[in-house]
Amino acid sequence: MRKIFITFMMALLAVGVFAQKTSPSLIVYDVSGKVTNVKQSKETPVEKKQYFSLTDMIKIPENGFIKLLDKEKQKMYTLRNKCQGKISALIESQKDAGKNLTKQYFAYVLRSLTRSDTDVIYNTGHTTGTYRNDADSLLCDIDSLQTVVDSLQNVISTLVNDSTRKP
């Protein structure tokens, strides 16, 4: 009885490890054109925020592209032009498909995918400009920067007033 229990637990552990290796680790960051996911000769449209594994099959039309984020390797893959096949094979065939991302930029891009308020934040008009109604910086906190600017303006105005006074 004990041997059967141990054998069952080992089999369960092996199934768990195998499931982790084939788990989806790619997230669709951007897609253009009618890119489709091919499963058993059935094609479904690919959408932003959809998960894939390297063994999944996709079809990219002429002038189409898909950008995939690899969570494990922190890379972004851009697959372009007319092609069809497993994602891993398409990445290998397109030499310049992969780009390494810094940890900070990868976290920013991943966070932008999980945000639900992006429609409110980014308002674009008929021009090429974009209006952002929030502070989002990779380098510094915007409030602390504003404090520095205000203090510098005070120093400048004090210097101007002191230098114009005659003793």
Contacts in CASP RR format, 6 or more apart in sequence:
PFRMAT RR
TARGET T0000
AUTHOR 0000-0000-0000
METHOD contacts of the structure
MODEL  1
MRKIFITFMMALLAVGVFAQKTSPSLIVYDVSGKVTNVKQSKETPVEKKQ
YFSLTDMIKIPENGFIKLLDKEKQKMYTLRNKCQGKISALIESQKDAGKN
LTKQYFAYVLRSLTRSDTDVIYNTGHTTGTYRNDADSLLCDIDSLQTVVD
SLQNVISTLVNDSTRKP
22 53 0 8 1.000
22 55 0 8 1.000
23 53 0 8 1.000
24 51 0 8 1.000
24 52 0 8 1.000
24 53 0 8 1.000
24 56 0 8 1.000
25 53 0 8 1.000
25 54 0 8 1.000
25 70 0 8 1.000
25 71 0 8 1.000
25 72 0 8 1.000
26 51 0 8 1.000
26 52 0 8 1.000
26 53 0 8 1.000
26 54 0 8 1.000
26 68 0 8 1.000
26 69 0 8 1.000
26 70 0 8 1.000
26 71 0 8 1.000
26 77 0 8 1.000
26 87 0 8 1.000
27 49 0 8 1.000
27 50 0 8 1.000
27 51 0 8 1.000
27 52 0 8 1.000
27 68 0 8 1.000
27 69 0 8 1.000
27 71 0 8 1.000
27 110 0 8 1.000
27 113 0 8 1.000
28 46 0 8 1.000
28 47 0 8 1.000
28 48 0 8 1.000
28 49 0 8 1.000
28 50 0 8 1.000
28 51 0 8 1.000
28 52 0 8 1.000
28 66 0 8 1.000
28 67 0 8 1.000
28 68 0 8 1.000
29 48 0 8 1.000
29 67 0 8 1.000
29 68 0 8 1.000
29 69 0 8 1.000
29 76 0 8 1.000
29 109 0 8 1.000
29 113 0 8 1.000
30 48 0 8 1.000
30 65 0 8 1.000
30 66 0 8 1.000
30 67 0 8 1.000
31 46 0 8 1.000
31 47 0 8 1.000
31 48 0 8 1.000
31 65 0 8 1.000
31 66 0 8 1.000
31 67 0 8 1.000
32 64 0 8 1.000
32 65 0 8 1.000
32 66 0 8 1.000
33 61 0 8 1.000
33 63 0 8 1.000
33 64 0 8 1.000
33 65 0 8 1.000
34 45 0 8 1.000
34 61 0 8 1.000
34 64 0 8 1.000
35 45 0 8 1.000
35 46 0 8 1.000
35 58 0 8 1.000
35 59 0 8 1.000
35 60 0 8 1.000
35 61 0 8 1.000
35 64 0 8 1.000
35 65 0 8 1.000
35 66 0 8 1.000
36 43 0 8 1.000
36 44 0 8 1.000
36 45 0 8 1.000
36 46 0 8 1.000
36 58 0 8 1.000
36 59 0 8 1.000
37 43 0 8 1.000
37 44 0 8 1.000
37 45 0 8 1.000
37 46 0 8 1.000
37 50 0 8 1.000
37 52 0 8 1.000
37 56 0 8 1.000
37 57 0 8 1.000
37 58 0 8 1.000
38 57 0 8 1.000
38 58 0 8 1.000
38 59 0 8 1.000
38 84 0 8 1.000
38 85 0 8 1.000
39 56 0 8 1.000
39 57 0 8 1.000
43 59 0 8 1.000
46 58 0 8 1.000
46 66 0 8 1.000
48 113 0 8 1.000
49 113 0 8 1.000
52 58 0 8 1.000
52 68 0 8 1.000
52 87 0 8 1.000
53 87 0 8 1.000
54 86 0 8 1.000
54 87 0 8 1.000
54 88 0 8 1.000
54 91 0 8 1.000
55 86 0 8 1.000
55 87 0 8 1.000
55 88 0 8 1.000
56 86 0 8 1.000
56 87 0 8 1.000
57 84 0 8 1.000
57 85 0 8 1.000
57 86 0 8 1.000
57 87 0 8 1.000
58 66 0 8 1.000
58 79 0 8 1.000
58 84 0 8 1.000
58 85 0 8 1.000
58 87 0 8 1.000
58 90 0 8 1.000
59 83 0 8 1.000
59 84 0 8 1.000
59 85 0 8 1.000
60 66 0 8 1.000
60 79 0 8 1.000
60 80 0 8 1.000
60 81 0 8 1.000
60 82 0 8 1.000
60 83 0 8 1.000
60 84 0 8 1.000
60 90 0 8 1.000
61 82 0 8 1.000
62 81 0 8 1.000
62 82 0 8 1.000
63 81 0 8 1.000
64 80 0 8 1.000
64 81 0 8 1.000
64 82 0 8 1.000
65 78 0 8 1.000
65 79 0 8 1.000
65 80 0 8 1.000
65 81 0 8 1.000
66 78 0 8 1.000
66 79 0 8 1.000
67 76 0 8 1.000
67 77 0 8 1.000
67 78 0 8 1.000
68 76 0 8 1.000
68 77 0 8 1.000
68 78 0 8 1.000
68 79 0 8 1.000
68 87 0 8 1.000
69 75 0 8 1.000
69 76 0 8 1.000
69 106 0 8 1.000
69 109 0 8 1.000
69 110 0 8 1.000
69 113 0 8 1.000
70 76 0 8 1.000
70 77 0 8 1.000
71 110 0 8 1.000
74 100 0 8 1.000
74 101 0 8 1.000
74 103 0 8 1.000
74 106 0 8 1.000
75 98 0 8 1.000
75 99 0 8 1.000
75 100 0 8 1.000
75 101 0 8 1.000
76 98 0 8 1.000
76 99 0 8 1.000
76 101 0 8 1.000
76 109 0 8 1.000
77 87 0 8 1.000
77 91 0 8 1.000
77 97 0 8 1.000
77 98 0 8 1.000
77 99 0 8 1.000
78 97 0 8 1.000
78 98 0 8 1.000
78 99 0 8 1.000
79 87 0 8 1.000
79 90 0 8 1.000
79 91 0 8 1.000
79 94 0 8 1.000
79 97 0 8 1.000
80 94 0 8 1.000
83 90 0 8 1.000
83 93 0 8 1.000
83 94 0 8 1.000
90 97 0 8 1.000
91 97 0 8 1.000
91 98 0 8 1.000
101 109 0 8 1.000
104 138 0 8 1.000
105 138 0 8 1.000
108 138 0 8 1.000
112 118 0 8 1.000
115 121 0 8 1.000
120 133 0 8 1.000
121 132 0 8 1.000
121 133 0 8 1.000
121 134 0 8 1.000
121 136 0 8 1.000
122 130 0 8 1.000
122 131 0 8 1.000
122 132 0 8 1.000
123 130 0 8 1.000
123 131 0 8 1.000
123 133 0 8 1.000
124 130 0 8 1.000
124 131 0 8 1.000
125 131 0 8 1.000
135 141 0 8 1.000
135 142 0 8 1.000
135 143 0 8 1.000
END
